[in-house]
Amino acid sequence: MDEKQRNSRAMRRAVALAAAAVVATTAGCTAQASGAGAGAAAAGGSKRAAAAPAHTPANVPANAPANAPVAAASSSEVAPTEGRSEGPAEPTAEPKTSSAKPKASPPAPPAPKVLMASGAEGAQVRELQARLRQIAHFNRTPTGYYGPVTAAAVSSFQGKRGLPRTGTTDTVTWDKLLGMTRKPTRAELHPTTANPVAKPDPRCMTGRVLCISKTSRTLSWMVEGRVVSAMDVRFGSQYTPTREGVFSVYWKSRHHVSTLYDSPMPYALFFSGGQAVHYSSDFAARGYSGASHGCVNVRDEGKIASLFAQVRNGDKVVIYW
């Protein structure tokens, strides 16, 4: 080989080495010389180049020649991150929220209507008492007045039937009572007296007489020895006793009010001083647990009203044991 050919070969080798160096610098690495170029680099004493770490780009094969061109890696060629799917990402589903509103609780049923309560008077109260008496919850004669005794009887009935113990007669209580009892007869609604009428005193056998027995606690309205009507009565206490003997009615007062006790005395038939036969709402309400201030109390307003209409001034009054 002549000198011209040797120079041409050396020129091509130098150009190849220079191109490889440019590519390596562009890739960010220091090219390692090989063959004759390596010896020339070593002879040049470039320690800094030899000490630099050599890295092979990820997209260059390990057995690729040093002078192989290196293509820059595009962002689409980067290996997928671990755990990611290579396909298109699925949209994240938002948590479902229920749009249904909670159901409202049903409204409480309305309270039953109250038909009768303490203080009420009239035919329906009398029927209530008669029906309660049929099933042994009321042990008095019907008076038509709704007092503590009637309220206690209603409360007893309610408790026995599993109803609230209010003591007032509402629609539920009334319907339950109607279903357990029969329609009261006239005798049940207007019984003569709670106790059997006592044998009349001989002084009651003639004329028009209010015949009043303390033993049986009854008053019999008698005309010529015949009993026209009878009713329950109560008397004064031991501190205000009702006088006994024969008297006569001297004054009738329909809407009388006591000037001594400031208490009402309707249908008053005065027979001795301030003592009179009259209607008593307290007697109708509490029965024999109380007493009068000396008068003869009647608890059946209907009966005393009828008696008041029949009695005249001057009619006889007999009170006896």
Backbone bond lengths (Angstrom), bond angles and torsions (degrees), N, CA, C in turn:
res aa  C-N    CA-C-N  psi(-1)  N-CA   C-N-CA  omega(-1)  CA-C   N-CA-C  phi
1 M - - - 1.474 - - 1.519 106.92 -
2 D 1.279 114.62 133.14 1.466 116.90 -177.19 1.513 109.53 -86.01
3 E 1.260 115.55 175.12 1.479 121.55 -176.00 1.507 111.73 -65.15
4 K 1.310 118.21 -33.87 1.490 121.10 -179.09 1.512 111.37 -65.65
5 Q 1.299 117.34 -39.87 1.462 120.09 179.10 1.524 111.23 -68.46
6 R 1.379 115.28 -39.00 1.475 117.94 179.22 1.519 110.32 -63.03
7 N 1.288 118.32 -40.32 1.474 120.63 -179.70 1.546 110.92 -65.77
8 S 1.330 114.24 -39.06 1.485 116.78 179.46 1.529 112.07 -64.48
9 R 1.370 116.60 -42.13 1.480 120.07 178.97 1.520 110.58 -64.24
10 A 1.329 118.54 -41.04 1.470 121.71 -179.47 1.515 110.52 -65.37
11 M 1.356 115.58 -35.37 1.457 119.94 179.13 1.536 110.52 -64.73
12 R 1.361 117.30 -44.34 1.471 119.96 -179.62 1.523 111.26 -64.73
13 R 1.330 117.26 -39.29 1.473 121.40 -179.82 1.523 110.01 -64.00
14 A 1.355 116.42 -41.10 1.470 120.22 -179.38 1.524 110.57 -65.00
15 V 1.340 115.91 -39.04 1.481 119.52 179.49 1.524 110.47 -65.08
16 A 1.374 115.68 -41.31 1.474 119.09 179.20 1.520 111.68 -62.86
17 L 1.340 115.52 -42.64 1.458 119.47 179.72 1.530 110.76 -64.15
18 A 1.328 115.94 -40.06 1.470 118.71 -180.00 1.526 111.04 -65.13
19 A 1.352 116.28 -39.67 1.473 119.29 178.82 1.522 111.85 -64.71
20 A 1.346 114.26 -40.64 1.476 118.07 178.73 1.512 110.61 -63.73
21 A 1.353 116.37 -38.80 1.470 119.87 -179.53 1.511 110.69 -64.56
22 V 1.364 115.63 -38.82 1.488 118.88 179.89 1.525 110.69 -65.26
23 V 1.344 115.78 -44.16 1.481 119.49 179.19 1.508 111.10 -61.92
24 A 1.324 117.77 -43.19 1.465 121.92 -178.92 1.512 110.65 -64.04
25 T 1.324 116.05 -41.33 1.468 118.50 179.46 1.519 110.63 -64.92
26 T 1.361 116.01 -39.76 1.478 119.86 178.73 1.512 110.86 -63.64
27 A 1.337 119.71 -36.36 1.463 124.31 179.25 1.500 111.82 -77.14
28 G 1.317 120.33 -7.61 1.461 122.90 177.86 1.493 112.90 89.56
29 C 1.304 122.08 15.29 1.464 123.43 -178.20 1.536 109.25 -125.27
30 T 1.313 117.71 160.87 1.476 122.79 175.06 1.506 108.52 -93.12
31 A 1.270 116.21 122.94 1.471 119.92 -178.38 1.511 110.19 -69.65
32 Q 1.352 114.54 141.96 1.457 120.05 175.31 1.523 108.14 -96.72
33 A 1.306 114.83 125.80 1.479 119.66 178.58 1.504 110.30 -73.46
34 S 1.302 116.00 148.48 1.460 119.85 178.60 1.509 108.25 -131.34
35 G 1.232 116.24 159.48 1.469 122.17 176.61 1.506 110.46 63.87
36 A 1.298 113.82 -135.23 1.452 119.47 -174.78 1.495 110.25 -69.34
37 G 1.351 116.39 -32.31 1.451 118.72 179.25 1.483 111.82 -62.18
38 A 1.347 116.41 -33.24 1.459 120.69 -179.14 1.493 110.12 -66.08
39 G 1.310 115.46 -42.37 1.456 117.77 -178.98 1.507 110.49 -65.42
40 A 1.351 116.69 -34.83 1.442 118.63 179.66 1.506 110.82 -68.28
41 A 1.344 115.48 -37.49 1.465 118.56 179.11 1.493 110.63 -67.34
42 A 1.346 117.82 -39.40 1.461 120.44 178.95 1.493 110.22 -65.63
43 A 1.345 114.48 -38.57 1.450 116.90 -179.18 1.508 110.59 -65.82
44 G 1.346 116.40 -28.78 1.457 119.32 177.82 1.495 112.97 -72.51
45 G 1.370 119.61 -12.21 1.483 123.23 177.01 1.505 113.68 69.70
46 S 1.335 116.99 34.97 1.490 118.86 -179.39 1.516 109.90 -83.80
47 K 1.354 117.09 81.74 1.481 122.60 -177.98 1.517 112.07 -67.39
48 R 1.325 116.97 -33.62 1.471 119.43 -176.85 1.506 110.65 -65.95
49 A 1.379 115.52 -39.33 1.462 118.38 179.10 1.499 111.08 -67.57
50 A 1.354 118.57 -37.24 1.466 121.25 -178.79 1.508 111.31 -70.19
51 A 1.339 119.07 -31.10 1.464 121.47 -175.96 1.511 112.45 -79.56
52 A 1.341 116.95 -18.64 1.481 118.85 -177.17 1.514 109.99 -67.32
53 P 1.336 119.46 138.29 1.467 122.82 -179.83 1.497 109.90 -67.11
54 A 1.295 115.20 141.61 1.468 120.99 179.37 1.505 108.86 -98.81
55 H 1.337 118.17 129.61 1.476 123.47 178.62 1.498 108.96 -123.58
56 T 1.288 116.84 140.16 1.462 121.55 176.51 1.515 108.55 -102.84
57 P 1.321 119.45 124.67 1.468 120.41 178.36 1.512 110.90 -56.76
58 A 1.338 115.70 149.30 1.467 120.68 -174.24 1.505 112.06 -65.45
59 N 1.362 118.33 -24.32 1.462 119.60 -176.47 1.507 113.38 -99.56
60 V 1.349 115.78 15.63 1.469 120.39 177.59 1.505 108.63 -110.89
61 P 1.300 120.89 126.89 1.480 122.39 178.64 1.515 110.19 -61.30
62 A 1.345 114.52 150.95 1.476 119.39 -176.83 1.511 111.37 -66.06
63 N 1.324 118.40 -32.03 1.462 120.60 -176.98 1.514 112.61 -96.26
64 A 1.348 116.11 15.97 1.472 118.66 179.58 1.511 109.84 -71.37
65 P 1.342 118.88 143.82 1.473 120.18 178.26 1.505 110.56 -64.83
66 A 1.301 113.91 153.03 1.452 120.33 -175.23 1.503 111.56 -60.84
67 N 1.306 116.61 -26.71 1.461 118.14 -176.43 1.516 112.79 -97.73
68 A 1.379 115.74 12.36 1.472 118.71 179.50 1.511 109.49 -70.95
69 P 1.332 116.45 138.38 1.464 117.97 179.20 1.520 111.41 -68.06
70 V 1.311 113.82 142.84 1.482 120.10 -177.81 1.507 108.12 -110.77
71 A 1.309 116.90 126.23 1.469 121.59 177.59 1.512 110.11 -90.22
72 A 1.305 113.79 134.69 1.474 117.19 179.41 1.521 109.19 -67.69
73 A 1.327 115.26 137.29 1.481 120.28 -178.38 1.511 109.26 -76.89
74 S 1.340 114.24 128.79 1.479 118.68 176.29 1.520 110.48 -84.69
75 S 1.290 111.92 163.66 1.474 116.11 -177.37 1.516 111.69 -64.23
76 S 1.350 117.86 -26.21 1.473 119.87 -179.26 1.507 112.16 -77.28
77 E 1.358 118.06 -13.21 1.462 120.54 -179.22 1.506 112.52 -96.93
78 V 1.329 118.02 -0.70 1.456 120.62 -179.96 1.522 108.30 -67.85
79 A 1.341 114.27 137.70 1.471 119.64 -178.78 1.521 109.04 -61.40
80 P 1.294 117.44 141.28 1.471 119.53 179.98 1.519 111.32 -65.55
81 T 1.307 115.50 145.78 1.466 120.80 178.44 1.509 109.58 -67.02
82 E 1.334 115.70 146.97 1.466 121.25 -177.94 1.525 110.38 -59.85
83 G 1.274 116.08 134.45 1.454 121.06 177.22 1.512 112.84 93.74
84 R 1.346 117.96 -11.34 1.460 120.19 179.64 1.515 110.05 -92.50
85 S 1.317 114.45 151.55 1.456 119.90 175.29 1.514 108.42 -88.92
86 E 1.355 115.79 140.93 1.452 119.34 -179.29 1.522 111.53 -74.46
87 G 1.306 117.17 -17.63 1.460 120.01 179.66 1.521 110.48 -79.02
88 P 1.313 116.26 177.94 1.469 119.87 179.23 1.532 111.21 -65.37
89 A 1.333 114.98 139.74 1.471 119.85 -176.75 1.532 109.88 -67.27
90 E 1.335 115.16 136.39 1.457 120.27 178.13 1.522 109.94 -82.61
91 P 1.304 117.96 142.03 1.478 119.48 178.84 1.525 110.64 -65.92
92 T 1.323 114.76 140.23 1.469 120.31 -179.50 1.517 109.42 -74.10
93 A 1.337 115.40 127.83 1.466 119.80 -178.79 1.520 109.84 -75.85
94 E 1.306 117.43 131.67 1.449 120.94 178.28 1.531 109.21 -76.73
95 P 1.341 116.99 145.27 1.473 119.55 179.63 1.521 110.35 -61.80
96 K 1.312 114.34 136.47 1.458 119.92 -178.60 1.528 109.91 -78.02
97 T 1.276 115.99 134.32 1.457 121.33 176.53 1.511 108.57 -115.27
98 S 1.310 115.52 134.44 1.460 120.18 -177.90 1.528 109.82 -76.30
99 S 1.307 115.19 128.48 1.460 119.92 179.38 1.529 111.84 -91.76
100 A 1.361 116.10 -5.75 1.468 119.35 -178.52 1.522 109.84 -73.64
101 K 1.317 117.30 130.65 1.458 122.20 178.44 1.524 109.63 -82.71
102 P 1.343 116.97 144.88 1.474 118.49 177.69 1.517 110.88 -61.94
103 K 1.322 114.39 141.36 1.460 119.07 -178.24 1.522 110.20 -69.14
104 A 1.302 116.21 134.15 1.457 120.98 179.20 1.526 109.75 -74.17
105 S 1.351 115.33 145.83 1.457 119.94 178.50 1.519 109.37 -65.60
106 P 1.320 117.03 142.99 1.471 118.80 179.17 1.521 110.27 -63.06
107 P 1.312 118.57 143.15 1.470 120.40 -178.79 1.516 110.88 -64.58
108 A 1.347 114.83 147.23 1.461 119.84 179.63 1.525 109.49 -66.33
109 P 1.334 116.62 141.99 1.467 118.29 179.64 1.521 110.63 -63.63
110 P 1.313 118.33 146.64 1.464 120.62 -179.50 1.523 111.07 -64.73
111 A 1.326 115.47 148.82 1.462 120.06 178.89 1.522 109.37 -64.88
112 P 1.342 117.65 142.68 1.467 119.51 179.82 1.524 111.24 -63.00
113 K 1.298 115.80 148.90 1.456 121.58 -178.60 1.524 110.23 -72.39
114 V 1.324 116.12 134.62 1.461 121.48 178.13 1.525 108.73 -81.83
115 L 1.325 115.95 125.53 1.464 121.44 -179.23 1.525 112.07 -96.38
116 M 1.333 115.84 -39.31 1.465 120.91 -178.39 1.520 109.47 -144.02
117 A 1.336 115.89 145.69 1.465 121.25 178.95 1.524 107.99 -151.48
118 S 1.324 115.41 175.34 1.464 120.60 -178.25 1.523 110.82 -53.58
119 G 1.335 114.85 134.03 1.460 120.74 -178.37 1.507 113.66 99.36
120 A 1.340 117.17 -15.22 1.470 120.21 -179.54 1.531 110.09 -73.64
121 E 1.317 115.37 150.89 1.461 121.67 177.49 1.521 109.17 -139.31
122 G 1.322 115.73 155.84 1.452 118.54 174.06 1.519 113.97 135.46
123 A 1.327 114.10 -175.17 1.462 121.23 -175.24 1.524 111.88 -65.65
124 Q 1.338 117.31 -36.57 1.467 118.68 -178.75 1.524 111.03 -67.77
125 V 1.334 117.34 -35.51 1.464 120.65 176.17 1.526 109.66 -64.14
126 R 1.300 116.48 -41.42 1.472 120.35 178.53 1.531 110.31 -62.32
127 E 1.325 117.08 -41.94 1.467 120.02 177.73 1.527 110.59 -64.49
128 L 1.339 116.47 -41.48 1.467 120.28 176.64 1.523 110.76 -56.20
129 Q 1.315 116.46 -47.27 1.464 120.48 -178.98 1.524 111.51 -64.73
130 A 1.326 116.46 -40.40 1.470 119.66 179.88 1.527 110.95 -65.44
131 R 1.332 117.55 -40.29 1.466 120.24 178.77 1.526 110.99 -68.49
132 L 1.319 117.53 -40.67 1.464 119.87 176.64 1.530 110.95 -64.01
133 R 1.308 116.38 -32.46 1.464 120.07 178.76 1.523 110.91 -68.89
134 Q 1.332 117.52 -33.06 1.464 120.97 179.00 1.531 111.67 -60.73
135 I 1.322 117.45 -31.98 1.472 120.69 -177.32 1.526 111.15 -111.24
136 A 1.357 115.41 24.77 1.469 123.26 169.96 1.523 114.52 64.09
137 H 1.328 117.58 30.89 1.465 119.93 173.27 1.530 111.98 -102.53
138 F 1.315 116.86 -10.53 1.466 121.68 179.80 1.516 107.11 -135.48
139 N 1.329 116.56 116.17 1.465 119.56 -173.26 1.520 112.97 -106.87
140 R 1.327 114.98 27.04 1.459 119.20 178.26 1.529 109.41 -119.13
141 T 1.312 115.92 171.93 1.457 119.08 171.66 1.524 108.42 -79.03
142 P 1.330 118.46 141.28 1.462 120.47 178.81 1.529 111.30 -59.19
143 T 1.314 115.08 134.75 1.461 120.63 -178.68 1.528 112.25 -117.66
144 G 1.327 116.88 -17.45 1.455 119.51 -176.51 1.511 113.68 82.35
145 Y 1.347 117.07 7.32 1.465 120.81 179.57 1.532 109.18 -117.88
146 Y 1.341 116.47 130.04 1.477 122.66 -177.75 1.532 108.63 -94.37
147 G 1.330 114.70 95.02 1.460 120.39 179.54 1.517 111.42 -116.47
148 P 1.348 117.70 -165.33 1.466 121.53 -179.42 1.521 114.21 -57.87
149 V 1.340 117.15 -35.66 1.472 119.92 179.96 1.529 109.88 -65.66
150 T 1.322 116.33 -44.36 1.468 120.03 178.66 1.523 110.97 -67.01
151 A 1.336 116.74 -41.28 1.463 120.18 178.66 1.527 110.83 -61.56
152 A 1.341 117.06 -40.21 1.465 120.75 178.11 1.532 110.74 -65.35
153 A 1.337 116.82 -38.08 1.466 120.40 178.40 1.527 110.83 -66.09
154 V 1.320 117.06 -41.42 1.463 121.00 178.24 1.525 110.17 -64.52
155 S 1.338 116.86 -43.45 1.459 120.72 178.76 1.529 111.54 -61.56
156 S 1.326 116.37 -39.28 1.463 120.44 176.94 1.525 111.26 -62.58
157 F 1.317 116.24 -43.94 1.463 120.98 178.41 1.528 110.68 -62.90
158 Q 1.332 117.10 -44.35 1.469 121.03 -179.75 1.523 111.44 -61.24
159 G 1.327 116.98 -45.17 1.459 119.86 179.88 1.518 112.39 -62.88
160 K 1.331 116.36 -37.37 1.462 121.10 -179.78 1.524 111.00 -67.50
161 R 1.317 117.07 -29.87 1.474 121.26 -177.13 1.522 112.85 -100.52
162 G 1.312 118.25 10.59 1.460 121.02 176.45 1.514 114.13 75.27
163 L 1.330 117.24 23.04 1.461 121.48 178.30 1.525 109.93 -101.00
164 P 1.322 118.33 158.40 1.469 120.03 176.80 1.528 110.76 -59.05
165 R 1.327 116.46 133.68 1.469 121.33 -178.30 1.529 110.16 -81.15
166 T 1.302 116.59 79.77 1.459 120.29 -179.52 1.519 112.77 -93.36
167 G 1.337 117.57 -25.08 1.459 120.58 -175.61 1.514 113.23 78.88
168 T 1.332 116.31 -5.41 1.468 120.75 175.14 1.526 108.44 -103.54
169 T 1.302 116.28 150.90 1.465 120.97 -179.00 1.516 109.20 -97.03
170 D 1.340 115.98 104.67 1.459 120.88 176.98 1.528 109.09 -99.97
171 T 1.323 115.89 -177.97 1.465 119.73 -176.34 1.521 112.14 -63.05
172 V 1.337 117.42 -36.46 1.468 120.28 -179.70 1.526 110.19 -67.00
173 T 1.327 116.59 -46.02 1.470 120.78 179.59 1.526 110.80 -62.97
174 W 1.316 115.83 -43.72 1.464 120.20 -178.46 1.524 111.61 -64.19
175 D 1.327 116.96 -44.53 1.468 120.05 179.16 1.526 111.01 -63.30
176 K 1.329 116.62 -39.68 1.472 119.85 178.21 1.531 110.54 -63.49
177 L 1.327 116.33 -41.86 1.461 120.57 -179.99 1.526 111.05 -66.80
178 L 1.323 117.15 -40.80 1.471 119.92 178.66 1.524 111.54 -61.95
179 G 1.350 116.12 -35.14 1.454 119.83 -179.25 1.518 113.76 -73.25
180 M 1.325 117.41 -16.15 1.469 120.95 -176.76 1.525 113.39 -107.29
181 T 1.320 117.04 -6.87 1.464 119.92 -176.19 1.532 109.70 -130.31
182 R 1.322 115.08 170.61 1.466 120.87 177.28 1.531 109.00 -108.65
183 K 1.302 114.70 167.60 1.464 119.40 179.29 1.527 109.41 -65.21
184 P 1.331 117.93 125.82 1.472 119.65 -178.11 1.534 111.88 -65.22
185 T 1.303 114.69 145.12 1.466 120.19 174.90 1.530 109.11 -78.73
186 R 1.293 115.45 169.47 1.464 119.35 178.46 1.524 110.47 -62.30
187 A 1.329 116.34 -38.36 1.468 119.44 179.54 1.529 110.96 -64.71
188 E 1.357 116.83 -33.44 1.466 119.68 178.04 1.525 111.29 -74.35
189 L 1.317 115.87 -34.97 1.464 119.31 179.26 1.523 111.64 -75.12
190 H 1.315 115.51 -35.03 1.475 120.08 -177.83 1.532 109.32 -129.33
191 P 1.324 116.60 65.26 1.466 118.17 178.69 1.526 109.78 -66.37
192 T 1.292 113.89 154.06 1.456 118.22 -177.73 1.516 110.91 -59.88
193 T 1.296 115.66 -60.27 1.475 121.62 177.27 1.520 108.99 -154.07
194 A 1.329 115.80 163.39 1.462 120.03 176.77 1.527 110.22 -68.91
195 N 1.312 116.48 -37.12 1.457 121.96 179.51 1.531 109.13 -109.81
196 P 1.302 116.92 153.44 1.474 118.91 176.58 1.529 110.72 -57.68
197 V 1.315 115.49 139.28 1.461 120.69 179.40 1.532 109.46 -66.94
198 A 1.313 115.29 131.82 1.467 119.56 -178.38 1.529 110.99 -70.22
199 K 1.298 114.25 157.71 1.467 119.41 174.99 1.519 108.85 -61.28
200 P 1.306 117.68 128.71 1.472 119.66 -176.84 1.534 112.71 -58.88
201 D 1.313 114.87 142.27 1.470 120.36 172.14 1.532 108.77 -65.39
202 P 1.315 117.59 143.62 1.479 119.42 179.90 1.530 112.92 -53.28
203 R 1.311 118.86 -28.19 1.458 121.18 -178.92 1.531 112.24 -72.28
204 C 1.362 115.55 -10.10 1.474 120.47 -179.49 1.529 112.18 -93.24
205 M 1.334 118.73 -0.31 1.455 119.77 -169.28 1.523 114.12 -85.09
206 T 1.288 117.48 -8.03 1.466 119.21 179.09 1.524 110.08 -128.33
207 G 1.355 113.94 148.06 1.451 119.56 176.07 1.532 113.05 77.49
208 R 1.326 113.88 -162.86 1.476 122.19 179.19 1.528 106.47 -102.80
209 V 1.359 115.06 115.29 1.461 118.34 -168.93 1.532 111.69 -135.58
210 L 1.347 114.68 136.49 1.476 121.34 166.06 1.523 105.00 -91.14
211 C 1.355 116.28 101.55 1.463 122.59 -174.84 1.528 108.89 -96.83
212 I 1.334 116.81 108.95 1.469 121.48 -169.85 1.526 109.98 -116.70
213 S 1.359 115.79 119.01 1.468 121.71 -179.17 1.525 110.23 -104.56
214 K 1.336 116.37 123.25 1.464 120.54 175.49 1.529 111.17 -75.26
215 T 1.300 117.60 -23.95 1.460 120.96 -179.77 1.526 111.10 -69.47
216 S 1.329 116.97 -51.17 1.466 120.03 -178.48 1.527 112.04 -90.92
217 R 1.333 116.79 -8.17 1.461 123.71 -177.84 1.538 109.75 55.41
218 T 1.306 113.86 52.43 1.461 120.76 178.97 1.526 110.27 -133.07
219 L 1.326 114.80 155.12 1.470 122.70 172.50 1.515 107.19 -120.83
220 S 1.319 117.65 126.86 1.460 122.43 176.68 1.528 107.97 -114.48
221 W 1.312 115.45 125.78 1.460 120.87 174.17 1.520 107.19 -89.82
222 M 1.336 114.80 112.67 1.447 120.64 -171.97 1.533 110.60 -119.26
223 V 1.311 113.45 141.17 1.461 120.32 176.12 1.533 107.27 -129.38
224 E 1.323 113.49 112.17 1.463 120.98 -179.92 1.524 111.96 55.05
225 G 1.341 115.97 47.19 1.460 121.52 174.37 1.520 114.79 82.78
226 R 1.328 118.14 0.78 1.465 121.04 -179.14 1.532 109.86 -110.54
227 V 1.321 115.39 133.70 1.451 119.70 179.45 1.525 109.42 -79.78
228 V 1.336 115.70 118.08 1.463 121.50 179.98 1.527 110.09 -87.35
229 S 1.304 115.91 -42.86 1.471 121.51 177.87 1.517 108.70 -155.25
230 A 1.330 115.14 160.52 1.462 120.53 179.28 1.525 108.87 -142.28
231 M 1.328 116.44 153.06 1.478 120.77 -176.83 1.519 110.43 -155.43
232 D 1.330 114.90 157.34 1.470 120.79 177.36 1.524 109.56 -75.87
233 V 1.339 115.18 145.15 1.462 120.47 177.24 1.526 109.47 -140.35
234 R 1.325 115.77 161.55 1.458 121.06 170.99 1.525 107.72 -134.24
235 F 1.332 114.03 166.27 1.464 118.87 -170.93 1.528 110.71 -125.13
236 G 1.330 114.35 -176.06 1.457 120.21 178.76 1.523 111.29 -73.28
237 S 1.335 115.84 163.07 1.466 121.25 178.32 1.530 109.89 -78.07
238 Q 1.315 115.71 -177.76 1.463 119.58 -179.71 1.529 111.65 -66.49
239 Y 1.337 117.10 -21.31 1.465 120.97 179.57 1.528 111.97 -88.04
240 T 1.328 116.08 -23.12 1.473 121.12 177.71 1.524 108.02 -133.31
241 P 1.317 117.97 66.71 1.467 120.28 -173.31 1.524 112.73 -71.08
242 T 1.339 112.86 151.61 1.463 120.05 174.90 1.528 108.52 -81.97
243 R 1.292 115.71 131.30 1.470 120.03 -177.18 1.527 110.50 -68.13
244 E 1.316 114.48 150.16 1.466 121.25 178.00 1.527 109.04 -112.56
245 G 1.325 114.90 151.93 1.469 119.45 179.55 1.508 111.87 135.35
246 V 1.314 115.00 -162.11 1.459 121.66 -178.61 1.524 108.22 -111.58
247 F 1.332 115.41 127.79 1.470 121.76 -177.63 1.527 108.34 -135.79
248 S 1.307 115.25 -176.40 1.465 120.16 175.15 1.521 109.21 -143.02
249 V 1.317 115.15 149.52 1.459 120.69 -179.87 1.518 108.32 -71.00
250 Y 1.338 117.01 124.75 1.450 119.83 -178.69 1.535 112.93 -116.70
251 W 1.369 116.39 -9.85 1.479 117.85 -179.90 1.526 109.01 -159.08
252 K 1.321 114.76 134.14 1.468 121.70 175.42 1.528 108.10 -113.05
253 S 1.344 115.94 131.67 1.480 120.74 -179.98 1.531 108.68 -136.64
254 R 1.328 115.36 108.30 1.469 120.17 -174.38 1.532 113.55 -66.09
255 H 1.306 118.20 -43.18 1.473 121.21 -176.03 1.537 110.14 -118.88
256 H 1.303 116.34 48.43 1.469 119.92 -174.50 1.531 111.68 -73.95
257 V 1.333 115.38 145.83 1.469 123.21 173.31 1.519 107.26 -127.31
258 S 1.324 116.65 130.16 1.460 121.38 -177.79 1.523 111.37 -62.37
259 T 1.337 115.59 127.69 1.466 119.37 176.51 1.516 111.44 -79.07
260 L 1.339 116.17 -17.95 1.463 120.25 -179.72 1.524 112.19 -87.96
261 Y 1.327 116.69 -41.44 1.474 121.39 -176.57 1.534 113.11 -111.70
262 D 1.317 117.35 -3.67 1.463 122.83 -179.76 1.529 111.71 54.17
263 S 1.316 115.86 41.21 1.469 121.15 179.26 1.524 108.70 -120.61
264 P 1.342 116.54 147.15 1.474 118.86 -178.60 1.529 111.80 -69.04
265 M 1.335 115.34 143.37 1.465 122.64 178.06 1.532 108.44 -134.58
266 P 1.343 118.10 64.65 1.469 119.45 -176.38 1.530 111.90 -65.78
267 Y 1.329 114.90 150.69 1.473 123.34 -179.95 1.533 111.25 58.16
268 A 1.307 115.69 42.60 1.470 120.17 -176.18 1.527 111.36 -76.94
269 L 1.360 114.97 131.21 1.459 123.79 175.04 1.529 106.81 -119.45
270 F 1.338 117.18 94.87 1.469 121.26 -175.14 1.530 109.98 -76.24
271 F 1.357 114.31 134.82 1.461 118.99 -177.76 1.532 112.40 -130.38
272 S 1.372 119.38 -21.28 1.463 120.64 -179.34 1.516 109.34 -153.35
273 G 1.347 116.02 102.64 1.462 119.16 -178.81 1.524 110.21 59.27
274 G 1.373 115.22 -124.09 1.464 119.98 179.70 1.520 113.94 -90.83
275 Q 1.344 116.85 3.27 1.462 119.88 179.74 1.527 110.06 -87.71
276 A 1.360 113.31 138.97 1.463 118.54 -176.30 1.522 109.18 -150.46
277 V 1.308 115.06 161.28 1.462 121.78 168.23 1.527 105.46 -89.63
278 H 1.357 118.18 126.61 1.479 120.04 -179.12 1.528 110.66 -157.90
279 Y 1.315 114.28 165.70 1.473 120.27 177.23 1.531 109.57 -74.79
280 S 1.354 115.58 143.12 1.467 121.28 178.87 1.523 109.62 -132.57
281 S 1.330 115.52 114.32 1.467 119.06 176.36 1.525 110.87 -67.84
282 D 1.319 117.29 -28.10 1.464 120.07 177.91 1.524 110.24 -67.48
283 F 1.309 117.06 -40.88 1.463 120.98 176.47 1.523 110.05 -63.90
284 A 1.330 116.94 -41.06 1.464 120.74 178.07 1.524 110.91 -63.63
285 A 1.335 117.05 -33.79 1.462 120.71 -176.62 1.524 112.67 -85.21
286 R 1.321 117.80 -43.24 1.467 120.58 -171.94 1.514 114.60 -108.74
287 G 1.309 116.70 -8.01 1.452 118.94 179.25 1.514 112.11 67.04
288 Y 1.323 114.83 -142.92 1.463 120.67 -175.15 1.528 113.32 -84.06
289 S 1.324 117.21 8.62 1.467 118.36 176.44 1.528 111.65 -74.88
290 G 1.331 116.30 -11.71 1.464 120.37 176.69 1.519 110.60 -117.55
291 A 1.308 114.91 -170.99 1.467 120.62 179.86 1.520 108.33 -152.35
292 S 1.324 115.52 164.51 1.463 120.20 178.84 1.533 109.58 -90.57
293 H 1.335 114.81 -179.37 1.475 120.24 174.94 1.526 110.53 -95.08
294 G 1.328 116.35 21.49 1.458 121.48 179.80 1.511 112.82 125.18
295 C 1.335 117.72 -18.07 1.462 120.86 179.85 1.521 111.18 -76.90
296 V 1.320 115.37 169.43 1.453 122.50 173.42 1.524 106.48 -98.16
297 N 1.332 115.52 107.65 1.470 121.00 -177.97 1.523 110.99 -86.29
298 V 1.336 115.79 140.22 1.463 123.24 173.29 1.524 106.93 -118.72
299 R 1.351 117.51 134.54 1.468 119.57 -177.02 1.522 114.12 -100.78
300 D 1.313 117.47 -10.22 1.462 121.10 178.32 1.527 108.30 -97.39
301 E 1.333 116.64 104.40 1.460 120.17 -175.04 1.517 111.71 -65.51
302 G 1.318 116.53 -36.82 1.466 118.95 179.74 1.513 111.73 -61.77
303 K 1.307 116.97 -42.50 1.462 120.74 -178.13 1.520 112.36 -70.20
304 I 1.336 116.58 -41.47 1.462 117.87 -179.77 1.527 110.50 -69.56
305 A 1.340 116.59 -31.45 1.464 119.40 177.51 1.528 110.26 -65.12
306 S 1.342 115.52 -42.04 1.465 119.37 177.86 1.523 110.70 -66.24
307 L 1.317 116.60 -41.01 1.473 120.75 179.30 1.525 110.79 -63.63
308 F 1.337 116.21 -42.21 1.461 121.06 -179.15 1.530 110.38 -59.99
309 A 1.331 115.42 -36.35 1.463 118.90 -178.91 1.537 111.95 -71.48
310 Q 1.338 118.08 -25.14 1.460 121.41 -175.83 1.531 113.77 -92.84
311 V 1.333 114.95 -33.45 1.472 118.56 -174.94 1.524 110.75 -72.87
312 R 1.312 114.91 144.28 1.459 122.25 177.78 1.529 109.69 -116.68
313 N 1.299 114.45 157.65 1.469 118.00 171.29 1.530 108.91 -62.00
314 G 1.338 114.36 134.69 1.463 119.68 -178.86 1.516 112.65 100.96
315 D 1.330 118.28 -14.19 1.468 119.41 177.33 1.530 109.39 -65.56
316 K 1.330 115.63 149.30 1.460 122.05 -173.18 1.526 111.55 -80.10
317 V 1.347 115.78 148.36 1.474 123.21 175.01 1.520 106.72 -128.09
318 V 1.354 115.80 123.50 1.455 121.72 178.85 1.527 108.71 -120.29
319 I 1.351 116.85 120.72 1.478 121.23 179.13 1.524 106.76 -118.46
320 Y 1.324 116.65 126.08 1.459 120.98 -173.00 1.525 110.04 -150.31
321 W 1.339 113.20 170.06 1.470 120.65 173.29 1.523 108.50 -97.93
